[in-house]
Amino acid sequence: MQLLVPEAVEAFLLVAELQSFTRAAGALNTTQAAISLRLRRLEEALGQRLLERTPRHVRLTAAGAHFLEPARAFVAAGRRAAEIFAETPARLSIGITHHLVGPNLPRLLHFVNERETGVALHLRTAGTRALLDLYDAGDLDAVVVLRHDESRRDSEVLMTESFGWFAAPDFTMPKGTPLPLAIQPEPCNLRAMALKALEAAGISWREAFVGTGAISVAAAAEAGLAVALLAHKAAPSHLIEISDKINLPPLPNRDVVIISNVTGERVTSVLRRLTSAFQAL
């Protein structure tokens, strides 16, 4: 068997975890063609087909699934060896809007931890306005936020996020009563989105719970206290969307953007990996 090339093994892991050649190429700052070449050479070296590729999906073969954990151990061992002589860790301070941070956060941090090379990650979650103020003050190197208007011209669109009305599976609402909402305090763009949609549809509502961030309002919904407006990315899997069940209005999508002044190869590499993982969640 031929010796394994670390770059090829890492490309395999990225494609497997991000389920996309495009995102893997973005995370490694290379091209899809280069990723495909690395994977082909890895498969030739192992004598096994690791991935099934279709126009819409990338799936692990049985051999690929079997190779996944050894591949992670291989990359981690290489990282530990390289870090023996690493310089003082660089720092990446990034803010992510708390509207998008939910049960996906451990997976996101696990992904970064597996490949982080000498970069100390400082993560801040808050509302969009607060994060932009911290970024403009120089306290954050990059922010990932929802775009509610065109006032910022220094942003790059990562993806488009959709929203829904979520509640516990056993949630019921007596007829003729106001909709109980788990909602964020003013000023909050998602609060404004929710109230505008309900008022346009002629639906009465009441504050049943007020909390900050997707985690807190999702917890209130899980407890059966209320209905929460949540980004699909941040909604816990055991909540259900109840728009059709109680005839709630549709909600607009919002672009998720990144604003960054990051420089330096190591820190830029970690930021690319972080945003690629975020897109795949």
C-alpha positions in Angstrom: 0.0 0.0 0.0 1.2 3.5 -0.8 1.9 6.1 1.9 -1.0 8.3 2.5 -0.8 12.0 1.7 -2.1 14.2 4.5 -3.7 16.7 2.2 -5.6 14.0 0.5 -6.9 12.5 3.8 -7.9 16.0 4.9 -9.8 16.6 1.6 -11.7 13.3 2.2 -12.7 14.4 5.7 -13.9 17.8 4.5 -16.0 16.4 1.7 -17.4 13.7 4.0 -18.3 16.2 6.7 -19.4 19.1 4.6 -21.1 16.8 2.0 -19.9 19.0 -0.7 -16.9 19.3 -3.0 -17.6 23.0 -3.4 -17.6 23.7 0.4 -14.5 21.5 0.9 -12.7 23.5 -1.8 -13.7 26.7 -0.2 -12.5 25.6 3.2 -9.1 24.6 1.7 -8.9 27.7 -0.5 -8.6 25.5 -3.6 -10.7 24.3 -6.5 -13.1 21.4 -6.9 -10.9 19.9 -9.5 -8.0 19.9 -7.0 -10.2 18.2 -4.4 -11.3 15.6 -6.9 -7.7 14.8 -7.8 -6.7 14.4 -4.2 -9.6 12.1 -3.5 -8.9 10.0 -6.6 -5.3 9.6 -5.6 -6.3 8.6 -2.1 -8.7 6.0 -3.4 -6.0 4.7 -5.6 -3.6 4.5 -2.7 -6.1 2.6 -0.5 -7.5 0.5 -3.3 -11.0 1.4 -2.2 -13.8 3.7 -3.4 -14.6 6.1 -0.5 -17.3 8.3 -1.8 -20.3 8.0 -4.1 -20.8 11.2 -6.1 -24.0 12.3 -7.8 -25.0 15.7 -9.1 -26.8 16.5 -5.9 -25.3 14.3 -3.2 -22.0 13.1 -1.8 -22.3 9.9 0.3 -19.7 7.7 2.0 -19.4 4.2 0.7 -19.0 1.3 3.2 -15.3 1.6 2.8 -15.4 5.4 3.3 -17.4 5.0 6.5 -14.9 2.4 7.7 -12.0 4.8 6.9 -13.6 7.9 8.6 -12.3 7.4 12.2 -8.8 6.3 11.1 -8.7 9.3 8.8 -9.6 11.7 11.7 -6.9 10.1 13.9 -4.3 10.4 11.0 -5.0 14.1 10.6 -5.1 14.8 14.3 -1.7 13.0 14.8 -0.2 15.1 12.0 -1.6 18.3 13.7 -0.1 17.4 17.1 3.3 16.7 15.5 3.3 20.0 13.7 2.3 21.9 16.9 5.4 20.8 18.8 7.3 23.6 17.1 4.4 25.9 16.6 4.8 29.6 17.4 2.6 31.4 19.9 -1.0 30.8 19.0 -2.7 33.4 16.9 -6.1 34.7 17.9 -9.4 34.8 16.0 -12.2 36.7 17.6 -15.5 36.0 15.8 -19.0 37.0 16.6 -22.0 35.0 15.5 -25.6 36.3 15.8 -27.4 34.5 18.6 -30.3 34.0 16.3 -28.3 31.3 14.5 -26.7 29.6 17.4 -28.6 26.6 18.7 -27.9 22.8 19.0 -25.6 23.1 16.0 -22.8 24.9 18.1 -21.1 21.8 19.5 -20.8 20.2 16.1 -19.4 23.5 14.7 -16.8 23.8 17.4 -15.9 20.1 17.1 -15.2 20.6 13.4 -13.0 23.6 14.1 -11.2 21.7 17.0 -10.3 18.8 14.7 -8.4 21.1 12.3 -7.4 24.1 14.3 -3.7 24.7 14.0 -2.2 27.1 16.5 -5.2 29.5 16.5 -7.0 30.5 19.7 -10.7 30.9 18.9 -12.6 33.5 20.8 -16.4 33.3 20.1 -19.0 35.9 21.0 -22.7 35.5 20.5 -25.1 38.5 20.6 -27.5 40.4 18.5 -26.6 41.8 15.1 -26.4 45.4 16.2 -24.2 44.6 19.2 -21.8 42.4 17.1 -21.5 45.1 14.4 -20.7 47.7 17.1 -18.0 45.4 18.5 -16.6 44.8 15.0 -16.5 48.5 14.2 -14.7 49.1 17.5 -12.0 46.6 16.6 -13.0 44.1 19.3 -14.0 41.4 16.8 -12.1 40.2 13.7 -15.1 38.9 11.9 -18.9 38.7 12.4 -21.6 36.4 11.0 -24.9 38.1 11.1 -28.3 38.4 9.5 -28.7 41.1 6.9 -31.9 43.1 7.4 -31.0 46.0 5.1 -28.4 47.2 2.7 -26.7 49.6 5.0 -23.4 47.6 5.2 -21.5 47.3 1.9 -18.5 45.5 3.4 -20.3 42.1 3.8 -20.2 38.8 1.8 -23.3 36.6 1.6 -22.7 33.1 3.0 -26.1 31.7 2.6 -29.8 32.4 2.9 -31.6 31.3 6.0 -35.3 30.5 6.4 -37.5 30.8 9.4 -40.5 29.1 10.9 -42.9 29.0 13.9 -41.8 26.2 16.2 -43.4 24.6 19.3 -43.4 21.4 21.3 -45.1 18.4 19.6 -47.9 18.5 22.2 -48.5 22.2 21.9 -52.2 23.2 21.7 -53.9 26.5 21.6 -57.5 27.0 22.6 -59.6 28.8 19.9 -60.1 32.5 20.4 -57.1 33.0 22.6 -54.0 35.2 21.6 -51.0 33.3 20.3 -48.5 32.9 23.1 -45.1 33.9 21.9 -41.6 33.2 23.1 -39.9 36.3 21.8 -36.8 38.4 22.2 -36.9 41.9 23.8 -36.8 45.1 21.8 -35.0 46.2 19.7 -34.8 42.9 17.8 -35.2 42.5 14.0 -36.6 39.0 14.4 -39.1 40.2 17.0 -40.2 42.9 14.5 -40.4 40.3 11.7 -42.7 38.1 13.9 -45.0 40.9 15.0 -45.2 42.4 11.5 -46.2 39.0 10.0 -48.8 38.3 12.7 -50.4 41.8 12.5 -50.6 41.6 8.7 -52.4 38.3 9.1 -54.8 39.7 11.8 -53.6 37.3 14.4 -53.6 38.5 18.0 -50.7 37.6 20.2 -49.3 37.9 23.7 -45.8 37.8 25.3 -45.6 34.5 27.1 -41.8 34.5 27.4 -39.1 37.1 26.7 -35.5 35.9 26.4 -32.3 36.7 24.5 -31.1 34.4 21.7 -32.4 31.4 19.9 -31.4 29.1 22.8 -33.6 30.8 25.3 -36.7 31.2 23.2 -36.3 27.6 21.9 -36.1 26.4 25.5 -39.4 28.2 26.2 -41.0 26.5 23.2 -39.6 23.1 24.3 -41.2 23.6 27.8 -44.6 24.1 26.1 -44.9 27.8 27.2 -45.2 29.3 23.7 -44.5 29.4 20.0 -41.1 30.6 19.0 -39.9 32.2 15.7 -36.6 30.4 14.9 -34.2 30.0 12.1 -34.3 26.5 10.8 -30.6 26.2 11.5 -31.0 27.0 15.2 -34.2 25.0 15.9 -33.8 21.9 18.1 -34.8 18.7 16.3 -37.5 17.8 18.8 -39.5 21.0 18.1 -42.0 21.0 15.2 -43.0 23.6 12.8 -46.7 24.5 13.4 -47.4 27.0 10.7 -49.9 24.8 9.0 -51.3 23.3 12.2 -52.6 26.7 13.5 -52.5 28.7 10.3 -49.6 31.0 11.0 -48.3 33.3 8.3 -45.2 32.6 6.2 -41.9 34.4 7.1 -39.4 36.0 4.8 -35.9 34.7 4.3 -32.8 36.6 5.4 -29.3 36.5 4.0 -26.5 35.4 6.4 -23.4 37.6 5.8 -19.9 37.7 7.0 -17.9 40.8 7.6 -14.2 40.3 8.2 -10.9 42.1 8.4 -8.9 38.9 9.1 -5.4 38.6 7.8 -2.7 36.0 8.1 -2.6 32.6 6.6 -3.4 30.5 9.8 -6.2 32.7 11.0 -7.7 33.0 7.5 -7.6 29.2 7.1 -9.5 28.7 10.4 -12.1 31.3 9.4 -12.6 29.6 6.0 -13.1 26.2 7.7 -15.5 27.7 10.2 -17.7 29.4 7.7 -17.7 26.3 5.4 -18.8 24.2 8.4 -21.4 26.8 9.3 -22.9 26.7 5.8 -23.2 22.9 6.0 -25.0 22.7 9.4 
